[in-house]
Structure formats: C-alpha cells, structure tokens
Amino acid sequence: AVVSTQSTGKQVKQIVLSKWQSEGRGARVRRSIGRPEIGQIDPFLMLDEFVGSSLEGAGFPDHPHRGFETVTYILHGEVYHEDFLGNSGVLREGGMQWMTAGRGVIHSEIPGKEECRGLQLWVNLKSEYKMVEPVYQEATKETMVVAEEGGVRVKVLAGEALGKRSELRTRTPTHYLDVELQPGAELTQPIPEGWTTFAYTLGGEVVVGEQSISAHHTIEFEREGASVTISNAGSTVARFVLISGKPIGEPVVQRGPFVMNTQEEIQQTFEDYREHKNGFENARNWKSDIGQKFLSGTLWK
C-alpha cells in the first residue's frame, strides 16, 4: 500500500516495527502504541497484537482495570471472557468488544483451544468519565458495519468510512477501521484536524513515501492535516487498521491496569481494589470460572 500525503493530508511522523514480547501467561504480543519508541499518543495508551492458544498456556486470567477502555478485536480464532459483574461470552473471529472499564472491572480473557490472533487497544477516558459504570458494546462478524468501494473494503469498528457509520458510541471520539486494499486500490480517509492518528500493518506491503513497509509496523502521523490517503502498489491484498482519536489533553498517571489523572487517584484505586469498594465490591468472593480452570489446567478436560 502507498501512503501519499497531500498538502491537506497528515504527514508521517515515524514508522516503527513491533517485535514479539511475552505478556500475560504464555501469550506473545507485538506492542505498537506503548512501546518505548512511540510511547502513549493521547488518547491511546496501548495497542497489542496478540497470538496464542490456551492449550499452549496463553491466557490473561483475573485482572482489574479502571479509568479507560479496552477494545478487543479478533482477527482469527476466539477468546473467552468472564467478568465479576456476571458477564461472560465468546468473542469469535471478526468480532469486537469495546469495554468501558470506568470505575472498575475485573475480568478474565482466555484464548480458545486453537491459536488465536487479535488486537487489543487501550483508549483513555477524560477525568469526568473515569468513574462511570462499566459498559460493554460488542459487534460480531455478522453485525459489523462494512463499507466497500473500488477495491477497498473497510470494517468500521468505530466512526465512519466511505459513507458508512458504526453505531458504537465512544466517550472519547475515536475512529477504528480495519482496511483491506486490493492491488491498485486507494482509500482517502478524512480525519479531523488535530486528531492523533496511526496505522498498524497486518499484511501485504505498505509504502510510505519512498519506503516499503511490511506487516507489524506502526505508522504514526502528525496531528496537522485533515485526511490520510493510502493506496496499495503491491501485487497482494494489503491489510491494516487505521485508528484515530481526539486528544484528551489531561495528565496521565498509569500503574499497570489503572489509568488516572493523579498519583493520589492511583493510590485510592489500589485501596479500592484491596478493600473491595468504590466499584470493586463484587471482587470480594469472586474468581472467574474460566480463569480458575485455565490456571489449574482443566479448561479443556
């Protein structure tokens, strides 16, 4: 694919390769946003591409979140999830879960028996939304909004593309597009001036300016400019996610799975978590069924 930047388009800021690292139990991830060369780019805290199967020991058993949103998108395979509010289910290939953790969620995310590949994005929340009640929004492969035009196919997880809009409500204004370009196809995607924008390549060849780029690279764009134009000059299908969001512009204090605005709020969060209060009440006698089975090796017995 080719990224051409016109005078009104966003210029490329940097291009960074994501290498494998281990995360959770037995899972391998390629970190995009959140790795040292890029850091956190407001409002995005992290993007991981993850691969693994629970049969091989990959999983993310019971763990908490507060103060932001996690967006899990399954490219291949499936992920089982269960939380301390009584929600549980399976995210299957092409499915997406947008979880606003708000004041507190404790959940377990366990890949299925077969190898699973997916993306997890962490989106920050404004201070006024950090302590909202948790909310889940989900789309399956069947209910996902898809736009197609001239060799371009876009799955619209959030925002809009090619005249099609997702119904998903994001507290932090965000566009999340999964784009496939046939050879020779081109997408010009309007993105508001001042928004943070990046692409993460999943397959095929992407060319930015004179540079040819393969999968697992993050292309970060400058905030100035009101669009990104991407075309595919290769001979195979090019696939990437294009993610953009309105910067929040508030201080970010993060300790692991907790993201607040001040050190005091982080200390309060640890206290709430320890003492099962202010959103963590349900943690008192809770352990996820899938997390326990995963840890004891009985999930598939």
C-alpha positions in Angstrom: 0.0 0.0 0.0 1.1 3.6 -0.6 0.6 6.4 1.8 0.7 9.7 -0.1 0.5 12.9 1.8 -1.1 15.9 0.1 -0.9 19.5 1.4 -4.1 18.9 3.4 -3.1 15.4 4.4 -1.4 14.3 7.6 2.4 13.8 7.3 4.1 10.7 8.5 5.8 11.3 11.9 7.6 7.9 12.3 7.5 4.2 11.4 8.3 1.6 14.0 8.5 -2.2 13.8 6.8 -4.2 16.6 8.8 -7.3 17.7 7.4 -10.2 19.8 7.5 -10.0 23.6 5.7 -12.1 26.2 2.7 -10.8 28.1 0.2 -12.3 30.5 0.7 -16.0 30.9 2.1 -17.8 27.8 0.9 -15.2 25.3 3.1 -13.5 22.8 2.4 -9.9 21.8 3.8 -7.3 19.4 3.4 -4.0 21.1 2.6 -1.0 18.9 1.4 2.0 20.9 3.1 2.0 24.4 6.5 0.7 23.2 9.4 3.0 24.1 10.0 4.5 20.6 6.3 5.7 20.4 5.1 5.9 24.0 1.5 6.7 24.6 -0.1 9.0 22.0 -3.1 10.8 23.5 -5.8 9.4 23.7 -4.3 6.0 23.0 -2.4 4.2 25.8 -1.5 0.8 24.2 -2.1 -1.4 21.1 -1.0 -5.0 21.2 -1.2 -7.7 18.5 -1.5 -10.9 20.5 -1.1 -14.6 19.5 -1.6 -17.7 21.5 -3.8 -20.6 22.5 -4.9 -21.6 26.0 -3.9 -25.2 25.2 -0.3 -23.9 24.9 -0.7 -21.9 28.2 -1.7 -18.5 26.8 -4.2 -16.5 28.8 -5.0 -13.4 30.8 -6.7 -14.7 34.0 -8.4 -12.5 36.5 -7.1 -8.9 36.4 -8.6 -5.5 37.1 -9.0 -2.2 35.0 -10.0 1.3 35.9 -10.1 4.6 34.2 -10.0 3.7 30.5 -11.5 1.5 27.7 -10.2 -1.8 26.3 -11.1 -2.7 22.7 -10.5 -6.4 21.8 -10.7 -7.3 18.1 -10.4 -10.9 17.0 -8.6 -11.5 13.7 -8.5 -15.3 13.9 -9.7 -17.9 16.5 -11.7 -17.0 19.6 -11.3 -15.6 23.1 -13.5 -16.5 26.1 -14.2 -13.7 28.6 -15.9 -13.5 32.0 -16.1 -10.7 34.5 -17.1 -10.0 38.1 -20.4 -8.4 37.1 -21.7 -11.7 35.7 -21.0 -11.0 32.1 -19.4 -13.8 30.0 -19.2 -15.0 26.5 -17.0 -15.8 23.5 -15.5 -13.3 21.1 -15.2 -15.0 17.7 -13.3 -14.2 14.5 -14.2 -10.8 13.2 -15.8 -9.9 16.5 -15.1 -6.9 18.6 -15.7 -6.0 22.3 -15.5 -2.3 23.4 -15.3 -2.3 27.2 -15.5 0.9 29.1 -14.0 -0.2 32.4 -14.8 3.1 34.1 -14.8 2.8 37.9 -13.8 -0.8 37.8 -13.9 -4.2 36.1 -12.2 -7.4 37.0 -12.2 -10.0 34.2 -10.5 -12.9 32.6 -9.6 -13.2 28.9 -8.6 -16.7 27.7 -7.9 -17.6 24.1 -9.6 -20.8 22.8 -8.0 -24.2 22.1 -6.8 -23.2 18.6 -4.3 -20.4 18.0 -5.9 -17.0 18.3 -4.7 -13.8 16.8 -6.2 -10.4 17.8 -5.6 -6.8 18.7 -6.2 -5.0 22.0 -6.3 -1.3 22.1 -6.5 0.8 25.3 -8.3 4.1 24.9 -8.0 6.7 27.7 -11.0 8.4 29.2 -11.5 12.1 30.3 -11.4 12.6 34.1 -15.2 13.1 34.1 -15.7 9.6 32.6 -13.1 7.7 34.6 -15.5 6.6 37.3 -18.6 5.8 35.2 -20.3 2.5 35.5 -18.8 -0.2 33.3 -20.3 -0.6 29.8 -19.8 -3.3 27.1 -20.5 -2.8 23.4 -20.0 -5.7 21.0 -20.2 -6.4 17.3 -19.9 -9.8 15.6 -18.6 -10.6 12.2 -22.2 -10.6 11.1 -23.2 -7.3 12.7 -20.1 -5.3 11.9 -20.6 -2.4 9.6 -18.7 -3.0 6.3 -18.1 -0.4 3.5 -16.9 -1.4 0.1 -15.9 0.7 -2.9 -13.5 0.2 -5.8 -11.3 -2.5 -4.3 -11.4 -1.0 -0.8 -13.1 -2.9 2.0 -13.4 -1.3 5.4 -14.8 -2.8 8.5 -16.0 0.1 10.6 -15.5 -0.8 14.3 -16.0 2.9 15.3 -16.5 6.1 13.4 -17.2 6.1 9.7 -15.7 5.3 6.3 -16.9 5.5 2.7 -20.3 6.8 3.9 -21.0 4.0 6.4 -21.1 4.7 10.1 -20.7 2.4 13.1 -23.4 2.6 15.8 -20.9 2.2 18.5 -20.8 5.2 21.0 -17.3 6.2 22.1 -16.9 8.5 25.1 -13.5 9.5 23.6 -14.2 10.4 20.0 -12.5 7.6 18.1 -12.4 6.1 14.6 -11.2 2.4 14.3 -11.1 1.0 10.8 -9.9 -2.4 9.6 -8.9 -1.8 5.9 -8.2 -4.2 3.1 -7.0 -2.8 -0.2 -6.8 -4.8 -3.4 -3.7 -4.2 -5.6 -4.0 -0.7 -7.1 -6.8 0.4 -4.8 -6.7 3.6 -2.8 -8.5 5.0 0.3 -8.7 8.6 1.2 -10.0 8.8 4.8 -11.0 12.1 6.3 -9.7 12.5 9.8 -10.3 15.7 11.9 -7.6 18.3 12.1 -5.7 17.9 15.4 -6.6 14.2 16.0 -4.0 11.6 16.8 -3.7 9.1 14.0 -1.8 5.9 13.4 -1.9 2.8 11.2 -0.8 -0.7 12.2 0.0 -3.0 9.3 -1.3 -6.6 9.4 -0.4 -8.0 6.0 0.8 -7.1 2.5 3.2 -4.3 1.7 2.7 -0.7 2.7 4.7 2.1 1.1 5.0 5.4 2.8 6.6 8.0 0.6 9.6 6.1 -0.7 9.6 3.4 2.0 8.3 -0.1 1.5 6.9 -1.5 4.8 5.7 -5.0 5.6 3.4 -6.2 8.4 3.7 -5.4 12.1 4.7 -1.8 11.6 3.2 1.3 13.3 2.9 4.4 11.1 2.3 7.4 13.3 1.0 10.6 11.6 1.3 14.2 12.6 -1.8 15.8 14.1 -1.9 18.6 11.4 -3.9 17.8 8.3 -7.4 16.5 7.7 -7.0 13.2 5.8 -4.8 10.2 5.1 -4.5 8.7 1.7 -3.4 5.1 1.5 -3.1 3.0 -1.7 -1.8 -0.5 -2.5 1.0 -0.6 -5.1 1.8 -4.3 -4.3 0.5 -7.4 -6.0 -1.3 -8.9 -3.0 -4.0 -7.6 -0.7 -2.8 -5.1 1.9 -4.4 -5.0 5.3 -4.0 -2.6 8.2 -6.0 -0.9 11.0 -6.3 2.8 10.8 -7.1 4.3 14.2 -7.6 7.9 15.2 -8.9 9.8 18.2 -9.4 13.3 19.7 -6.6 14.0 22.2 -7.9 14.5 25.8 -5.0 16.8 27.0 -5.1 15.7 30.6 -2.3 14.3 32.8 -1.9 10.5 32.6 -0.8 8.6 35.6 -0.7 4.8 34.9 0.1 1.9 37.2 -0.4 -1.3 35.3 -4.1 -1.7 34.6 -5.1 1.5 36.4 -5.0 4.8 34.5 -6.0 8.0 36.3 -5.0 11.7 36.3 -3.1 12.0 39.6 -0.9 9.9 41.9 -3.5 10.3 44.7 -6.2 8.8 42.4 -3.9 5.8 41.7 -3.3 5.3 45.4 -7.1 5.5 46.0 -7.6 2.9 43.2 -5.2 0.5 44.8 -7.0 1.0 48.1 -10.4 0.5 46.5 -9.2 -2.7 44.8 -7.7 -4.1 48.0 -10.7 -3.2 50.1 -13.4 -4.1 47.5 -15.0 -0.7 47.4 -16.0 2.2 45.0 -16.6 -0.1 42.1 -14.7 -3.2 43.2 -17.4 -4.5 45.6 -18.0 -7.7 43.6 -14.4 -8.8 43.9 -14.9 -9.9 47.5 -15.7 -13.5 46.8 -15.2 -13.7 43.1 -12.9 -15.8 40.9 -13.7 -16.4 37.3 -14.7 -19.9 36.3 -12.6 -19.8 33.1 -9.6 -18.3 34.9 -9.6 -21.0 37.6 -9.9 -23.8 35.0 -7.2 -22.2 33.0 -4.8 -21.9 35.9 -5.5 -25.5 37.1 -5.1 -26.9 33.5 -8.7 -28.2 33.4 -10.2 -25.8 30.9 -10.2 -28.5 28.1 -10.6 -31.6 30.2 
